[in-house]
Amino acid sequence: MSIKLGYLTTIVVSNPETAKIVLKKHDLAFSSRAISNAAHSLNHDKFSIAWLPVDNQWRKLRRICKEQMFSVARLDASQGLRMEKLQKLCEYVKECCEMGRAVDIGQAAFTTSLNLISTTLFSVEFARFGSDSSQEMKDVVWGVMKGVGSPNLVDYFPVLKRADPQGILRETRICFEKLFAIFDGIINEKMKLRGEKNDLLEALIDLNERDEFSRNDIKHLLLDLFIAGTDTTSGTVEWAMTELLRNPEKLSTLRKEITDCTVGSENETIQESDIPRLPYLQAVVKETFRLHPAVPFLIPHMAEADVEINGYTVPKNAQILVNVWAIGRDATIWPNAELFLPERFLDDKIDFRGQDFELIPFGAGRRICPALPLAYRMVHLMVATLVGNFGWELEERVKPEELDMNDKFGLTLQKAIPLKAVPTKF
C-alpha cells in the first residue's frame, strides 16, 4: 500500500512475502532509516545505532554491542546477574502476596528490566520495586517512545519544523536531557573510580581514552540500550500475563509445565538452560509476540534508490513501514487470528529470529534488533518466574473476559490500562 503523507511517500508492507523481499532480498537498498523529527533531539540521529545509516560507525556500534553485551559467551557469563534480579522480583511479589496487595505487573517487570540494564551498563541499580523513582524512569522512557513514534505533522510538512506545532520535539528533548543528565553523573563518577567494576561503561571509557569513542558516542549508545532494554521487555511480559489471566486454562497449562520442570531439580526456580525444555512457555512467548509486537511497524526503513517490488516501483527516499501487527493478525496466515492460542506453535517450527517472516517482532536482515538474544532470555525467565512461583487473581469484581486490552501507541505499544493482579500461594 502506498500512502502520500504530506511530502512523504510511505509504503506499508503487510504480508510476510513482501516483508521478505524488503528485509532480505533488497535488505541493503532498504537499510537506511526514515528519521522522525523527534529523533533529531540533541542530534541523536547522528550517533544512534537505531538511526544511523549502515556505515562504518554503525558497524562499530553493532560490534561493540555484540562483543560487550549480546554474544553467547557474554550472556552466559552474566547469567548470575539476571538470576539475582529475578530473585528480587520474586521476593517483591512474595511480599505483596503475604500482604494481599495487588502487583502492577508492567511496573514490576519494568523495574526488573531497568535494574538489569542499569547494572549491566553501569553497575548501579536505579530503582526499588513500587518506588517513585521506578515510575519516574518509566515515564521518561515512555516519553521518548511516544515522541519518536507518534504521528508528527512536522514529518509530513517540514515547513512546520521551526514551529513544532504539537510540541513533540520539545517534549522529547526534555526526556533526552533528563537521561543524559543521569548518564553524565554516572560517567563522571566512573572516571574517578576506574577499574572497580567490569561493566559496559568501563569498556566504553577505555575506547574514549584511546580516542576511538567520544563522550557523545557513549551517551547516545547508553540511551539506545537503556530505552530498548527496558520498555519492550517489560511491555511484552505485561501482555503475556494479561493474555494468561484472560485465559486461565492456558495459565494452568503453563504452570504445570514449569512445576514439572523444577520438581526434583537442584534449583527450585527456572534457569536459562531450562528454556529449551519448556515448549509451552516458548509457545506462550511466541503467541504474545504475534498478537502484541512491541514495535508494531518496526523502526521505519527508507529506500536508498528506486526499487521494483511486485511490479511496482518504490521511489527513492520513500518511508517503508513493515506492519508486523497486521501480519500477526492476518486470518489467511493464522487460523482464529484474534484468539490467544499458544498451542498453534507447539507443532510449528516458526521462530522469531528473523528467518520466518510471519513472525518478525525484532525485525530481520541487517537492522534486526541486536538485543534479541538478551530479550529472549529475559522475557521467558520473567514470565516463568511470575507463573511458576505464584497463583494470580484479578482484583475484586474484575472478570477475566473484562480485562482491558486497549493499547497506547508510540514507537512501541503498551497497555493503556496497567495490569494489576493479586499474587496468591498455590
C-alpha positions in Angstrom: 0.0 0.0 0.0 1.3 3.4 -0.9 0.2 6.5 1.0 1.1 10.1 0.4 1.5 11.8 3.8 2.2 15.4 3.0 5.5 15.4 1.2 6.4 11.9 2.4 5.7 8.8 0.3 5.0 5.9 2.7 4.9 2.3 1.6 3.2 -0.1 4.1 4.1 -3.8 3.9 1.5 -6.0 5.4 2.3 -9.6 4.4 5.3 -11.9 5.0 6.1 -12.5 1.3 6.6 -8.7 0.7 8.3 -8.3 4.0 10.9 -10.9 3.0 11.5 -9.1 -0.3 12.1 -5.8 1.5 14.1 -7.1 4.5 16.0 -9.9 2.8 16.2 -9.7 -1.0 16.6 -5.9 -1.0 18.0 -5.6 2.5 20.8 -3.2 1.6 18.6 -0.9 -0.6 16.1 -0.5 2.4 18.7 -0.5 5.2 18.6 3.3 5.8 16.2 4.9 8.2 13.3 7.4 7.7 14.1 9.6 10.7 11.3 11.3 12.6 11.8 14.9 13.7 11.7 13.9 17.3 14.8 11.6 16.7 16.8 14.7 15.9 16.6 15.7 19.6 20.1 16.6 20.8 21.4 15.2 17.4 20.5 11.7 18.5 20.1 10.6 14.8 23.8 11.4 14.2 25.0 9.0 17.0 22.3 6.4 17.4 22.7 2.8 16.4 18.9 2.8 15.7 19.0 5.8 13.2 22.5 5.8 11.7 22.9 4.6 8.1 24.7 1.3 7.5 28.2 2.8 7.6 31.5 2.2 9.5 30.2 4.0 12.6 27.0 1.9 12.7 29.1 -1.3 12.2 31.4 -0.3 15.1 28.4 0.2 17.4 26.9 -3.1 16.4 30.3 -4.8 17.1 30.6 -3.2 20.5 27.1 -4.3 21.5 27.7 -7.8 20.4 31.1 -8.2 21.9 30.3 -6.5 25.2 26.7 -7.5 25.8 24.9 -9.8 23.5 27.3 -12.6 22.4 26.5 -16.1 23.8 29.7 -16.0 25.8 28.8 -12.6 27.4 25.2 -13.6 28.1 26.3 -16.9 29.7 28.8 -15.1 31.8 26.2 -12.6 33.0 23.5 -15.2 33.8 24.1 -14.8 37.6 23.2 -11.1 37.4 19.9 -11.9 35.7 19.0 -14.6 38.2 19.8 -12.1 41.0 17.3 -9.5 39.6 14.7 -12.3 39.1 15.1 -13.3 42.7 14.4 -9.7 43.8 11.3 -9.7 41.6 10.2 -13.0 43.3 10.8 -11.5 46.8 8.8 -8.4 45.9 5.8 -10.4 44.6 6.1 -12.7 47.7 5.9 -9.7 49.9 2.8 -8.5 48.0 1.3 -12.0 48.3 1.7 -12.0 52.1 0.1 -8.6 52.4 -2.7 -9.4 49.9 -1.6 -6.5 47.8 -2.1 -6.2 44.0 1.0 -6.1 41.8 1.3 -3.7 38.9 2.7 -6.4 36.5 4.1 -3.9 34.0 5.7 -1.8 36.6 7.3 -4.8 38.3 8.6 -6.1 35.0 9.9 -2.6 34.1 11.8 -2.3 37.5 13.4 -5.7 36.9 14.4 -4.8 33.4 15.6 -1.4 34.5 17.8 -2.7 37.2 19.2 -5.4 35.0 20.1 -3.0 32.2 21.5 -0.3 34.6 23.6 -2.9 36.5 24.9 -4.3 33.2 25.7 -0.9 31.8 26.9 1.0 35.0 27.0 -1.5 37.9 24.2 0.6 39.5 20.6 -0.3 40.4 18.3 2.5 39.5 15.1 1.8 41.4 13.3 -0.2 44.1 10.0 -2.1 43.4 7.0 0.1 43.9 9.1 3.3 44.2 8.5 6.7 42.7 11.9 6.5 41.0 10.8 3.5 39.0 7.6 5.2 37.9 9.5 8.4 37.0 12.0 6.5 34.9 9.2 4.6 33.2 7.5 7.9 32.3 10.7 9.2 30.8 11.3 6.1 28.8 7.7 6.2 27.5 8.1 9.9 26.8 11.0 9.0 24.4 9.0 6.2 22.7 5.9 8.3 22.4 7.8 11.3 20.9 9.7 9.2 18.4 6.7 7.1 17.4 3.7 9.4 17.5 2.4 10.9 14.2 4.0 14.3 13.9 2.9 17.0 11.4 6.5 18.2 11.0 7.5 14.8 9.4 4.9 15.3 6.7 5.2 19.1 6.3 8.8 20.1 7.0 7.9 23.8 6.7 6.4 23.5 10.2 9.7 22.3 11.7 10.6 25.6 13.4 7.1 25.9 14.9 6.9 22.3 16.3 3.1 22.7 16.4 2.4 19.6 18.5 5.4 20.3 20.9 6.7 16.7 20.2 10.3 17.8 19.6 10.3 19.9 22.7 8.9 17.2 24.9 11.2 14.5 23.5 14.2 16.8 24.1 13.2 17.2 27.8 13.2 13.4 28.2 16.6 13.1 26.4 18.1 15.8 28.7 16.9 14.0 31.8 18.5 10.8 30.8 21.7 12.5 29.6 22.0 14.3 33.0 21.9 10.9 34.7 24.4 9.4 32.3 26.8 12.4 32.7 26.8 12.0 36.5 27.5 8.2 36.2 30.2 8.7 33.6 31.9 11.3 35.9 31.8 9.0 38.8 33.0 6.1 36.8 36.0 8.1 35.6 37.0 8.7 39.2 36.8 5.0 40.1 38.3 3.3 37.1 38.8 -0.4 37.2 36.5 -1.2 40.1 33.6 -2.7 38.1 33.9 -4.6 34.8 30.8 -3.3 33.0 29.9 -1.8 29.6 30.6 1.7 30.6 34.1 0.8 31.7 34.8 -0.7 28.2 33.4 2.4 26.5 35.6 4.7 28.6 38.6 2.6 27.6 37.6 3.3 23.9 37.2 7.0 24.8 40.6 7.3 26.3 42.1 5.7 23.1 40.2 8.4 21.1 38.1 5.8 19.4 34.8 6.8 21.0 33.6 10.3 22.1 31.7 11.1 25.2 28.7 11.9 23.0 29.0 8.5 21.4 28.9 6.9 24.9 25.8 8.8 26.0 23.8 8.1 22.8 24.7 4.4 22.8 23.7 4.2 26.5 20.4 5.9 25.7 19.7 3.4 22.9 20.4 0.4 25.1 18.6 1.8 28.1 15.4 2.6 26.2 15.3 -0.6 24.2 16.2 -2.8 27.1 13.5 -1.7 29.4 10.3 -0.7 27.6 10.0 -3.6 25.1 10.8 -6.4 27.5 8.5 -5.2 30.3 5.7 -4.5 27.8 5.9 -8.0 26.4 5.8 -9.6 29.9 2.8 -7.5 30.8 0.9 -8.5 27.7 1.9 -12.2 28.2 0.5 -12.1 31.7 -2.6 -10.3 30.6 -3.4 -12.9 28.0 -2.7 -15.7 30.5 -5.0 -14.2 33.1 -7.7 -13.8 30.4 -7.3 -17.5 29.6 -7.0 -19.3 33.0 -6.7 -22.8 31.3 -3.6 -21.6 29.4 -2.2 -20.3 32.7 -2.7 -23.7 34.3 -1.1 -25.5 31.4 2.0 -23.3 31.6 2.2 -23.5 35.4 2.1 -27.3 35.2 4.9 -27.4 32.7 7.1 -25.1 34.8 6.3 -27.1 38.0 7.1 -30.4 36.3 10.4 -29.0 35.1 11.5 -27.9 38.6 10.3 -30.8 40.7 13.3 -32.8 41.8 15.8 -30.5 40.3 18.7 -28.9 42.1 17.2 -25.4 41.6 13.7 -24.5 42.7 13.4 -21.8 40.1 13.7 -21.9 36.3 17.2 -21.5 34.9 18.1 -20.2 31.4 19.2 -23.6 30.5 15.7 -24.9 31.1 14.0 -22.7 28.4 14.6 -25.2 25.5 12.8 -27.9 27.6 9.7 -25.7 28.1 7.8 -25.8 24.8 4.6 -24.3 26.1 6.5 -21.4 27.7 8.1 -20.8 24.3 4.7 -21.0 22.6 3.2 -18.5 25.0 6.0 -16.0 24.3 5.7 -16.5 20.5 1.9 -16.0 20.7 2.4 -12.8 22.7 4.9 -11.6 20.1 2.3 -12.4 17.4 -0.6 -10.6 19.0 1.3 -7.8 20.7 4.5 -7.0 18.9 6.5 -4.4 20.9 7.2 -2.3 17.8 4.1 -2.7 15.6 5.6 -1.0 12.5 9.3 -1.8 13.3 11.5 1.3 13.1 10.8 2.9 9.7 13.1 2.0 6.8 13.9 4.2 3.8 14.6 3.4 0.2 18.2 4.3 -0.9 17.2 4.2 -4.6 14.2 3.3 -6.8 13.4 -0.4 -6.3 10.9 -2.5 -8.1 8.8 -4.9 -6.0 5.9 -7.0 -7.3 5.7 -4.9 -10.4 5.6 -1.6 -8.5 8.4 1.0 -8.1 9.2 2.0 -4.6 10.7 5.5 -5.1 14.0 6.7 -3.6 13.5 8.3 -0.2 10.2 6.6 0.4 9.5 5.6 4.0 8.9 1.8 4.4 6.7 0.6 7.3 6.6 -3.1 7.9 3.3 -3.7 9.6 4.1 -6.7 11.8 1.0 -6.1 13.9 -1.2 -6.7 10.8 0.9 -9.7 9.7 0.4 -11.2 13.1 -3.4 -10.9 12.9 -3.8 -11.9 9.3 -6.5 -14.6 9.2 -5.1 -16.1 6.0 -1.9 -16.9 7.9 -3.2 -17.6 11.4 -6.5 -19.5 12.0 -8.5 -17.9 14.7 -6.1 -15.0 14.4 -7.7 -12.8 17.2 -7.5 -15.6 19.8 -4.6 -16.3 22.2 -3.7 -19.9 21.2 -0.1 -20.8 22.2 -0.9 -24.3 21.0 -0.6 -23.2 17.4 3.2 -23.1 17.9 3.7 -26.5 19.6 3.9 -28.3 16.3 5.1 -25.4 14.3 8.8 -24.6 13.7 8.1 -20.8 13.1 10.6 -18.7 15.1 11.0 -15.0 15.7 14.8 -14.6 15.0 14.3 -13.0 11.6 14.1 -16.0 9.3 10.3 -16.7 9.4 8.6 -13.5 8.1 5.2 -14.5 9.5 6.7 -13.6 12.9 9.4 -10.8 13.0 8.8 -8.7 16.1 12.6 -7.9 16.2 12.8 -7.2 12.5 15.1 -9.0 10.1 18.2 -8.5 8.0 20.9 -6.0 8.8 18.6 -4.0 11.0 17.4 -6.8 13.2 17.4 -5.8 16.9 20.9 -6.5 18.3 19.4 -7.1 21.8 17.3 -10.1 20.7 19.4 -12.7 22.5 19.0 -10.9 25.8 15.3 -10.2 25.3 14.8 -13.9 24.5 16.2 -14.9 27.9 14.6 -12.1 30.0 11.0 -12.4 28.6 11.0 -16.2 29.1 12.5 -16.0 32.6 10.2 -13.3 33.9 7.1 -15.0 32.7 8.3 -18.3 34.1 9.1 -16.6 37.4 5.7 -15.0 37.8 3.7 -18.0 36.7 5.9 -20.8 38.3 6.0 -19.3 41.8 2.6 -17.8 42.4 -1.1 -18.1 41.7 -2.8 -15.0 40.4 -6.2 -13.4 41.0 -7.6 -10.4 39.3 -8.7 -7.5 41.6 -12.2 -7.8 43.1 -15.1 -7.6 40.6 -12.8 -7.9 37.5 -13.6 -10.9 35.4 -11.0 -12.4 33.0 -13.1 -11.6 29.9 -13.5 -8.0 31.1 -9.8 -7.2 31.2 -9.0 -4.0 29.2 -7.0 -4.9 26.1 -6.5 -1.4 24.6 -3.1 -0.1 23.6 -1.4 3.2 23.8 0.7 3.9 20.8 4.2 5.4 20.5 7.2 3.7 18.7 6.1 0.8 20.9 2.7 -0.5 22.0 1.9 -0.6 25.7 -1.2 -1.5 27.6 -3.4 1.6 28.0 -4.6 0.4 31.4 -1.9 -1.3 33.5 -2.5 -4.9 34.5 -2.9 -5.3 38.3 -3.3 -8.7 39.9 -3.1 -10.2 43.3 -0.5 -13.0 43.8 -1.5 -16.0 45.9 0.1 -19.1 47.3 -0.6 -22.4 45.4 
